[in-house]
């Protein structure tokens, strides 16, 4: 079994299926990747250099944006990626935001507060 899973050819990260130690060589998406730092099982590994401000692509879709340069073979996680998912402060000027598929409407979440 391969120690990491590349889901789509357009992805720039793969998911570690086991802990990966520095120096280990992997074959992913026709590329040879050398692990440059410890990557825990279930976390992501960069399969190419990913400059700061670049989308992190997994499942063929952007799942966040890098906040720092990440080297090929580096650990991709919350310390160097900002996610736009669930961020109501990032909606367009219309205020409508993306359609919610599994969450209640904002009005349903409003809780009445007693007046002081």
Backbone as JSON Lines, residues from 0, in Angstrom:
{"i":0,"aa":"X","n":[0.85,-1.18,0.0],"ca":[0.0,0.0,0.0],"c":[0.89,1.25,0.0]}
{"i":1,"aa":"X","n":[0.51,2.24,-0.79],"ca":[1.23,3.5,-0.84],"c":[1.04,4.23,0.49]}
{"i":2,"aa":"X","n":[2.07,4.87,1.05],"ca":[1.96,5.54,2.35],"c":[1.24,6.89,2.29]}
{"i":3,"aa":"X","n":[0.89,7.35,1.08],"ca":[0.15,8.61,0.93],"c":[-0.81,8.47,-0.24]}
{"i":4,"aa":"X","n":[-1.89,9.23,-0.19],"ca":[-2.94,9.14,-1.21],"c":[-3.07,10.47,-1.93]}
{"i":5,"aa":"X","n":[-2.88,10.43,-3.24],"ca":[-3.14,11.59,-4.11],"c":[-4.5,11.35,-4.72]}
{"i":6,"aa":"X","n":[-5.43,12.27,-4.47],"ca":[-6.82,12.04,-4.87],"c":[-7.08,12.42,-6.32]}
{"i":7,"aa":"X","n":[-6.63,13.6,-6.74],"ca":[-6.84,14.06,-8.12],"c":[-5.51,14.53,-8.69]}
{"i":8,"aa":"X","n":[-5.32,14.34,-9.98],"ca":[-4.07,14.76,-10.62],"c":[-3.81,16.26,-10.49]}
{"i":9,"aa":"X","n":[-4.87,17.06,-10.33],"ca":[-4.7,18.51,-10.2],"c":[-4.35,18.94,-8.77]}
{"i":10,"aa":"X","n":[-4.36,18.0,-7.82],"ca":[-4.04,18.33,-6.42],"c":[-2.57,18.7,-6.27]}
{"i":11,"aa":"X","n":[-2.29,19.61,-5.33],"ca":[-0.89,19.93,-5.02],"c":[-0.5,19.39,-3.65]}
{"i":12,"aa":"X","n":[-1.4,18.61,-3.04],"ca":[-1.13,17.92,-1.77],"c":[-1.65,16.5,-1.85]}
{"i":13,"aa":"X","n":[-1.06,15.63,-1.02],"ca":[-1.54,14.26,-0.85],"c":[-1.77,14.06,0.64]}
{"i":14,"aa":"X","n":[-2.51,13.03,1.0],"ca":[-2.8,12.74,2.4],"c":[-1.94,11.57,2.87]}
{"i":15,"aa":"X","n":[-1.23,11.78,3.98],"ca":[-0.4,10.72,4.56],"c":[-1.31,9.65,5.17]}
{"i":16,"aa":"X","n":[-1.11,8.41,4.78],"ca":[-1.9,7.3,5.33],"c":[-1.2,6.65,6.52]}
{"i":17,"aa":"X","n":[-0.01,7.13,6.79],"ca":[0.78,6.7,7.96],"c":[1.74,7.84,8.26]}
{"i":18,"aa":"X","n":[2.34,7.84,9.43],"ca":[3.31,8.87,9.77],"c":[4.48,8.78,8.8]}
{"i":19,"aa":"X","n":[4.9,9.94,8.29],"ca":[6.01,10.0,7.34],"c":[7.18,10.73,7.99]}
{"i":20,"aa":"X","n":[8.34,10.13,7.94],"ca":[9.54,10.7,8.56],"c":[10.41,11.38,7.5]}
{"i":21,"aa":"X","n":[11.14,12.42,7.89],"ca":[12.03,13.12,6.94],"c":[13.0,12.15,6.26]}
{"i":22,"aa":"X","n":[13.22,12.39,4.98],"ca":[14.13,11.57,4.2],"c":[13.46,10.45,3.44]}
{"i":23,"aa":"X","n":[12.25,10.1,3.81],"ca":[11.53,9.02,3.11],"c":[11.16,9.5,1.71]}
{"i":24,"aa":"X","n":[11.31,8.62,0.74],"ca":[10.97,8.95,-0.65],"c":[9.66,8.29,-1.03]}
{"i":25,"aa":"X","n":[8.81,9.07,-1.7],"ca":[7.49,8.6,-2.13],"c":[7.34,8.81,-3.63]}
{"i":26,"aa":"X","n":[6.54,7.98,-4.27],"ca":[6.15,8.17,-5.66],"c":[4.67,8.53,-5.67]}
{"i":27,"aa":"X","n":[4.37,9.77,-6.06],"ca":[2.98,10.25,-6.07],"c":[2.71,11.03,-7.35]}
{"i":28,"aa":"X","n":[1.71,10.65,-8.07],"ca":[1.33,11.38,-9.27],"c":[2.46,11.51,-10.28]}
{"i":29,"aa":"X","n":[3.27,10.46,-10.4],"ca":[4.37,10.49,-11.36],"c":[5.56,11.32,-10.89]}
{"i":30,"aa":"X","n":[5.55,11.75,-9.64],"ca":[6.64,12.55,-9.08],"c":[7.3,11.79,-7.95]}
{"i":31,"aa":"X","n":[8.59,12.03,-7.78],"ca":[9.26,11.52,-6.58],"c":[9.31,12.66,-5.57]}
{"i":32,"aa":"X","n":[8.82,12.39,-4.38],"ca":[8.78,13.38,-3.3],"c":[9.61,12.85,-2.15]}
{"i":33,"aa":"X","n":[10.5,13.69,-1.63],"ca":[11.25,13.35,-0.43],"c":[10.64,14.12,0.72]}
{"i":34,"aa":"X","n":[10.22,13.41,1.75],"ca":[9.61,14.03,2.93],"c":[10.68,14.9,3.6]}
{"i":35,"aa":"X","n":[10.35,16.19,3.87],"ca":[11.34,17.1,4.45],"c":[11.1,17.39,5.93]}
{"i":36,"aa":"X","n":[9.94,17.0,6.45],"ca":[9.65,17.16,7.87],"c":[8.63,16.1,8.26]}
{"i":37,"aa":"X","n":[8.55,15.79,9.55],"ca":[7.62,14.75,10.0],"c":[6.18,15.15,9.67]}
{"i":38,"aa":"X","n":[5.44,14.21,9.11],"ca":[4.05,14.44,8.76],"c":[3.21,13.35,9.42]}
{"i":39,"aa":"X","n":[2.35,13.73,10.36],"ca":[1.51,12.73,11.02],"c":[0.51,12.08,10.05]}
{"i":40,"aa":"X","n":[0.11,10.89,10.37],"ca":[-0.91,10.2,9.58],"c":[-2.18,11.06,9.52]}
{"i":41,"aa":"X","n":[-2.74,11.14,8.33],"ca":[-3.97,11.92,8.13],"c":[-3.73,13.36,7.75]}
{"i":42,"aa":"X","n":[-2.49,13.83,7.86],"ca":[-2.17,15.2,7.48],"c":[-1.73,15.23,6.02]}
{"i":43,"aa":"X","n":[-1.56,16.43,5.48],"ca":[-1.24,16.59,4.08],"c":[0.26,16.83,3.87]}
{"i":44,"aa":"X","n":[0.75,16.38,2.71],"ca":[2.12,16.61,2.28],"c":[2.08,17.35,0.94]}
{"i":45,"aa":"X","n":[2.93,18.36,0.79],"ca":[3.01,19.1,-0.47],"c":[3.72,18.23,-1.5]}
{"i":46,"aa":"X","n":[3.14,18.1,-2.68],"ca":[3.79,17.3,-3.73],"c":[4.53,18.18,-4.73]}
{"i":47,"aa":"X","n":[4.41,19.49,-4.56],"ca":[5.17,20.49,-5.3],"c":[5.46,21.63,-4.33]}
{"i":48,"aa":"X","n":[6.4,22.52,-4.67],"ca":[6.57,23.74,-3.87],"c":[5.29,24.55,-4.0]}
{"i":49,"aa":"X","n":[4.79,25.07,-2.88],"ca":[3.57,25.87,-2.88],"c":[3.89,27.22,-2.26]}
{"i":50,"aa":"X","n":[4.01,28.28,-3.06],"ca":[4.34,29.6,-2.52],"c":[3.23,30.16,-1.63]}
{"i":51,"aa":"X","n":[3.59,31.05,-0.72],"ca":[2.6,31.73,0.14],"c":[1.56,32.42,-0.74]}
{"i":52,"aa":"X","n":[0.31,32.35,-0.31],"ca":[-0.78,32.99,-1.04],"c":[-1.37,32.14,-2.15]}
{"i":53,"aa":"X","n":[-0.93,30.89,-2.25],"ca":[-1.38,29.99,-3.3],"c":[-2.47,29.05,-2.77]}
{"i":54,"aa":"X","n":[-3.49,28.76,-3.58],"ca":[-4.51,27.8,-3.13],"c":[-3.91,26.41,-2.88]}
{"i":55,"aa":"X","n":[-4.36,25.77,-1.82],"ca":[-4.04,24.37,-1.55],"c":[-5.16,23.57,-2.21]}
{"i":56,"aa":"X","n":[-4.79,22.67,-3.12],"ca":[-5.79,21.94,-3.9],"c":[-5.8,20.47,-3.48]}
{"i":57,"aa":"X","n":[-6.98,20.02,-3.03],"ca":[-7.22,18.63,-2.67],"c":[-8.61,18.29,-3.19]}
{"i":58,"aa":"X","n":[-8.82,17.08,-3.62],"ca":[-10.09,16.66,-4.25],"c":[-10.35,17.45,-5.53]}
{"i":59,"aa":"X","n":[-9.29,18.05,-6.11],"ca":[-9.47,18.87,-7.31],"c":[-10.04,20.24,-7.02]}
{"i":60,"aa":"X","n":[-10.15,20.62,-5.74],"ca":[-10.72,21.91,-5.35],"c":[-9.83,22.59,-4.32]}
{"i":61,"aa":"X","n":[-9.85,23.91,-4.33],"ca":[-9.11,24.67,-3.32],"c":[-9.75,24.45,-1.96]}
{"i":62,"aa":"X","n":[-8.92,24.1,-0.96],"ca":[-9.43,23.89,0.4],"c":[-8.89,24.95,1.35]}
{"i":63,"aa":"X","n":[-8.05,25.83,0.86],"ca":[-7.45,26.88,1.67],"c":[-6.37,27.58,0.88]}
{"i":64,"aa":"X","n":[-5.69,28.51,1.54],"ca":[-4.62,29.27,0.92],"c":[-3.41,29.24,1.84]}
{"i":65,"aa":"X","n":[-2.23,29.05,1.26],"ca":[-1.03,28.99,2.08],"c":[-0.74,30.35,2.7]}
{"i":66,"aa":"X","n":[-0.29,30.33,3.94],"ca":[0.09,31.56,4.65],"c":[1.61,31.7,4.7]}
{"i":67,"aa":"X","n":[2.32,30.69,4.22],"ca":[3.78,30.7,4.16],"c":[4.18,29.79,2.99]}
{"i":68,"aa":"X","n":[5.42,29.97,2.51],"ca":[5.93,29.06,1.49],"c":[6.0,27.65,2.07]}
{"i":69,"aa":"X","n":[5.59,26.66,1.28],"ca":[5.67,25.26,1.72],"c":[6.5,24.52,0.67]}
{"i":70,"aa":"X","n":[7.57,23.89,1.11],"ca":[8.43,23.15,0.2],"c":[7.81,21.81,-0.18]}
{"i":71,"aa":"X","n":[8.13,21.35,-1.37],"ca":[7.76,20.0,-1.81],"c":[8.23,19.02,-0.74]}
{"i":72,"aa":"X","n":[7.33,18.17,-0.27],"ca":[7.66,17.22,0.78],"c":[7.39,17.76,2.17]}
{"i":73,"aa":"X","n":[6.87,19.01,2.26],"ca":[6.6,19.64,3.54],"c":[5.22,19.33,4.09]}
{"i":74,"aa":"X","n":[5.07,19.58,5.38],"ca":[3.82,19.38,6.11],"c":[2.86,20.52,5.79]}
{"i":75,"aa":"X","n":[1.67,20.19,5.35],"ca":[0.63,21.17,5.01],"c":[-0.47,21.01,6.04]}
{"i":76,"aa":"X","n":[-0.66,22.03,6.89],"ca":[-1.66,21.92,7.96],"c":[-2.03,23.33,8.41]}
{"i":77,"aa":"X","n":[-2.72,23.43,9.53],"ca":[-3.25,24.71,9.99],"c":[-2.17,25.74,10.31]}
{"i":78,"aa":"X","n":[-0.93,25.33,10.53],"ca":[0.14,26.29,10.83],"c":[0.61,27.05,9.59]}
{"i":79,"aa":"X","n":[0.26,26.56,8.39],"ca":[0.69,27.25,7.17],"c":[-0.39,27.33,6.09]}
{"i":80,"aa":"X","n":[-1.64,27.09,6.5],"ca":[-2.79,27.19,5.58],"c":[-3.95,27.86,6.3]}
{"i":81,"aa":"X","n":[-4.58,28.8,5.62],"ca":[-5.8,29.43,6.13],"c":[-6.96,28.9,5.28]}
{"i":82,"aa":"X","n":[-8.0,28.48,5.95],"ca":[-9.17,27.96,5.24],"c":[-10.21,29.05,5.08]}
{"i":83,"aa":"X","n":[-10.85,29.05,3.93],"ca":[-11.94,29.99,3.68],"c":[-13.28,29.33,3.99]}
{"i":84,"aa":"X","n":[-13.29,28.05,4.26],"ca":[-14.54,27.33,4.51],"c":[-15.14,27.75,5.84]}
{"i":85,"aa":"X","n":[-16.41,28.1,5.82],"ca":[-17.11,28.47,7.04],"c":[-16.79,29.89,7.51]}
{"i":86,"aa":"X","n":[-16.13,30.69,6.66],"ca":[-15.75,32.04,7.05],"c":[-16.78,33.04,6.5]}
{"i":87,"aa":"X","n":[-17.73,33.41,7.29],"ca":[-18.75,34.37,6.88],"c":[-18.18,35.75,6.62]}
{"i":88,"aa":"X","n":[-17.0,36.06,7.17],"ca":[-16.39,37.36,6.95],"c":[-15.78,37.49,5.58]}
{"i":89,"aa":"X","n":[-15.75,36.44,4.79],"ca":[-15.14,36.48,3.47],"c":[-16.16,36.51,2.34]}
{"i":90,"aa":"X","n":[-17.42,36.75,2.65],"ca":[-18.45,36.76,1.61],"c":[-18.31,38.02,0.77]}
{"i":91,"aa":"X","n":[-18.87,37.98,-0.42],"ca":[-18.8,39.11,-1.33],"c":[-19.63,40.27,-0.78]}
{"i":92,"aa":"X","n":[-19.51,41.41,-1.41],"ca":[-20.2,42.62,-0.97],"c":[-21.7,42.48,-0.88]}
{"i":93,"aa":"X","n":[-22.3,41.5,-1.55],"ca":[-23.75,41.33,-1.51],"c":[-24.22,40.86,-0.15]}
{"i":94,"aa":"X","n":[-23.3,40.25,0.61],"ca":[-23.68,39.73,1.92],"c":[-24.41,38.41,1.85]}
{"i":95,"aa":"X","n":[-24.71,37.95,0.64],"ca":[-25.45,36.7,0.5],"c":[-24.6,35.5,0.86]}
{"i":96,"aa":"X","n":[-23.35,35.52,0.46],"ca":[-22.44,34.41,0.76],"c":[-22.82,33.17,-0.01]}
{"i":97,"aa":"X","n":[-22.03,32.12,0.14],"ca":[-22.31,30.88,-0.57],"c":[-23.54,30.18,0.0]}
{"i":98,"aa":"X","n":[-24.16,29.39,-0.84],"ca":[-25.34,28.63,-0.39],"c":[-24.92,27.64,0.68]}
{"i":99,"aa":"X","n":[-25.72,27.54,1.72],"ca":[-25.45,26.58,2.79],"c":[-26.22,25.31,2.5]}
{"i":100,"aa":"X","n":[-25.52,24.2,2.52],"ca":[-26.16,22.94,2.19],"c":[-26.61,22.17,3.41]}
{"i":101,"aa":"X","n":[-25.89,22.28,4.52],"ca":[-26.23,21.46,5.68],"c":[-26.35,22.27,6.96]}
{"i":102,"aa":"X","n":[-26.34,23.57,6.85],"ca":[-26.41,24.41,8.03],"c":[-27.72,25.17,8.04]}
{"i":103,"aa":"X","n":[-28.26,25.47,9.21],"ca":[-29.49,26.24,9.27],"c":[-29.25,27.68,8.82]}
{"i":104,"aa":"X","n":[-30.29,28.33,8.4],"ca":[-30.25,29.73,8.02],"c":[-29.8,30.56,9.22]}
{"i":105,"aa":"X","n":[-29.09,31.66,8.97],"ca":[-28.6,32.53,10.05],"c":[-29.75,32.98,10.96]}
{"i":106,"aa":"X","n":[-30.92,33.3,10.38],"ca":[-32.05,33.76,11.19],"c":[-32.5,32.69,12.19]}
{"i":107,"aa":"X","n":[-32.34,31.44,11.81],"ca":[-32.72,30.35,12.73],"c":[-31.77,30.24,13.9]}
{"i":108,"aa":"X","n":[-30.59,30.81,13.76],"ca":[-29.59,30.72,14.82],"c":[-29.65,31.93,15.78]}
{"i":109,"aa":"X","n":[-30.43,32.94,15.42],"ca":[-30.51,34.14,16.26],"c":[-31.22,33.8,17.56]}
{"i":110,"aa":"X","n":[-30.6,34.16,18.65],"ca":[-31.16,33.89,19.96],"c":[-31.62,35.21,20.56]}
{"i":111,"aa":"X","n":[-32.85,35.24,21.02],"ca":[-33.36,36.47,21.64],"c":[-32.65,36.68,22.97]}
{"i":112,"aa":"X","n":[-32.22,37.91,23.2],"ca":[-31.54,38.25,24.45],"c":[-32.44,39.16,25.26]}
{"i":113,"aa":"X","n":[-32.51,38.92,26.56],"ca":[-33.36,39.79,27.39],"c":[-32.82,41.22,27.38]}
{"i":114,"aa":"X","n":[-33.74,42.16,27.38],"ca":[-33.33,43.57,27.41],"c":[-32.91,43.92,28.82]}
{"i":115,"aa":"X","n":[-31.89,44.79,28.94],"ca":[-31.43,45.16,30.3],"c":[-32.08,46.41,30.78]}
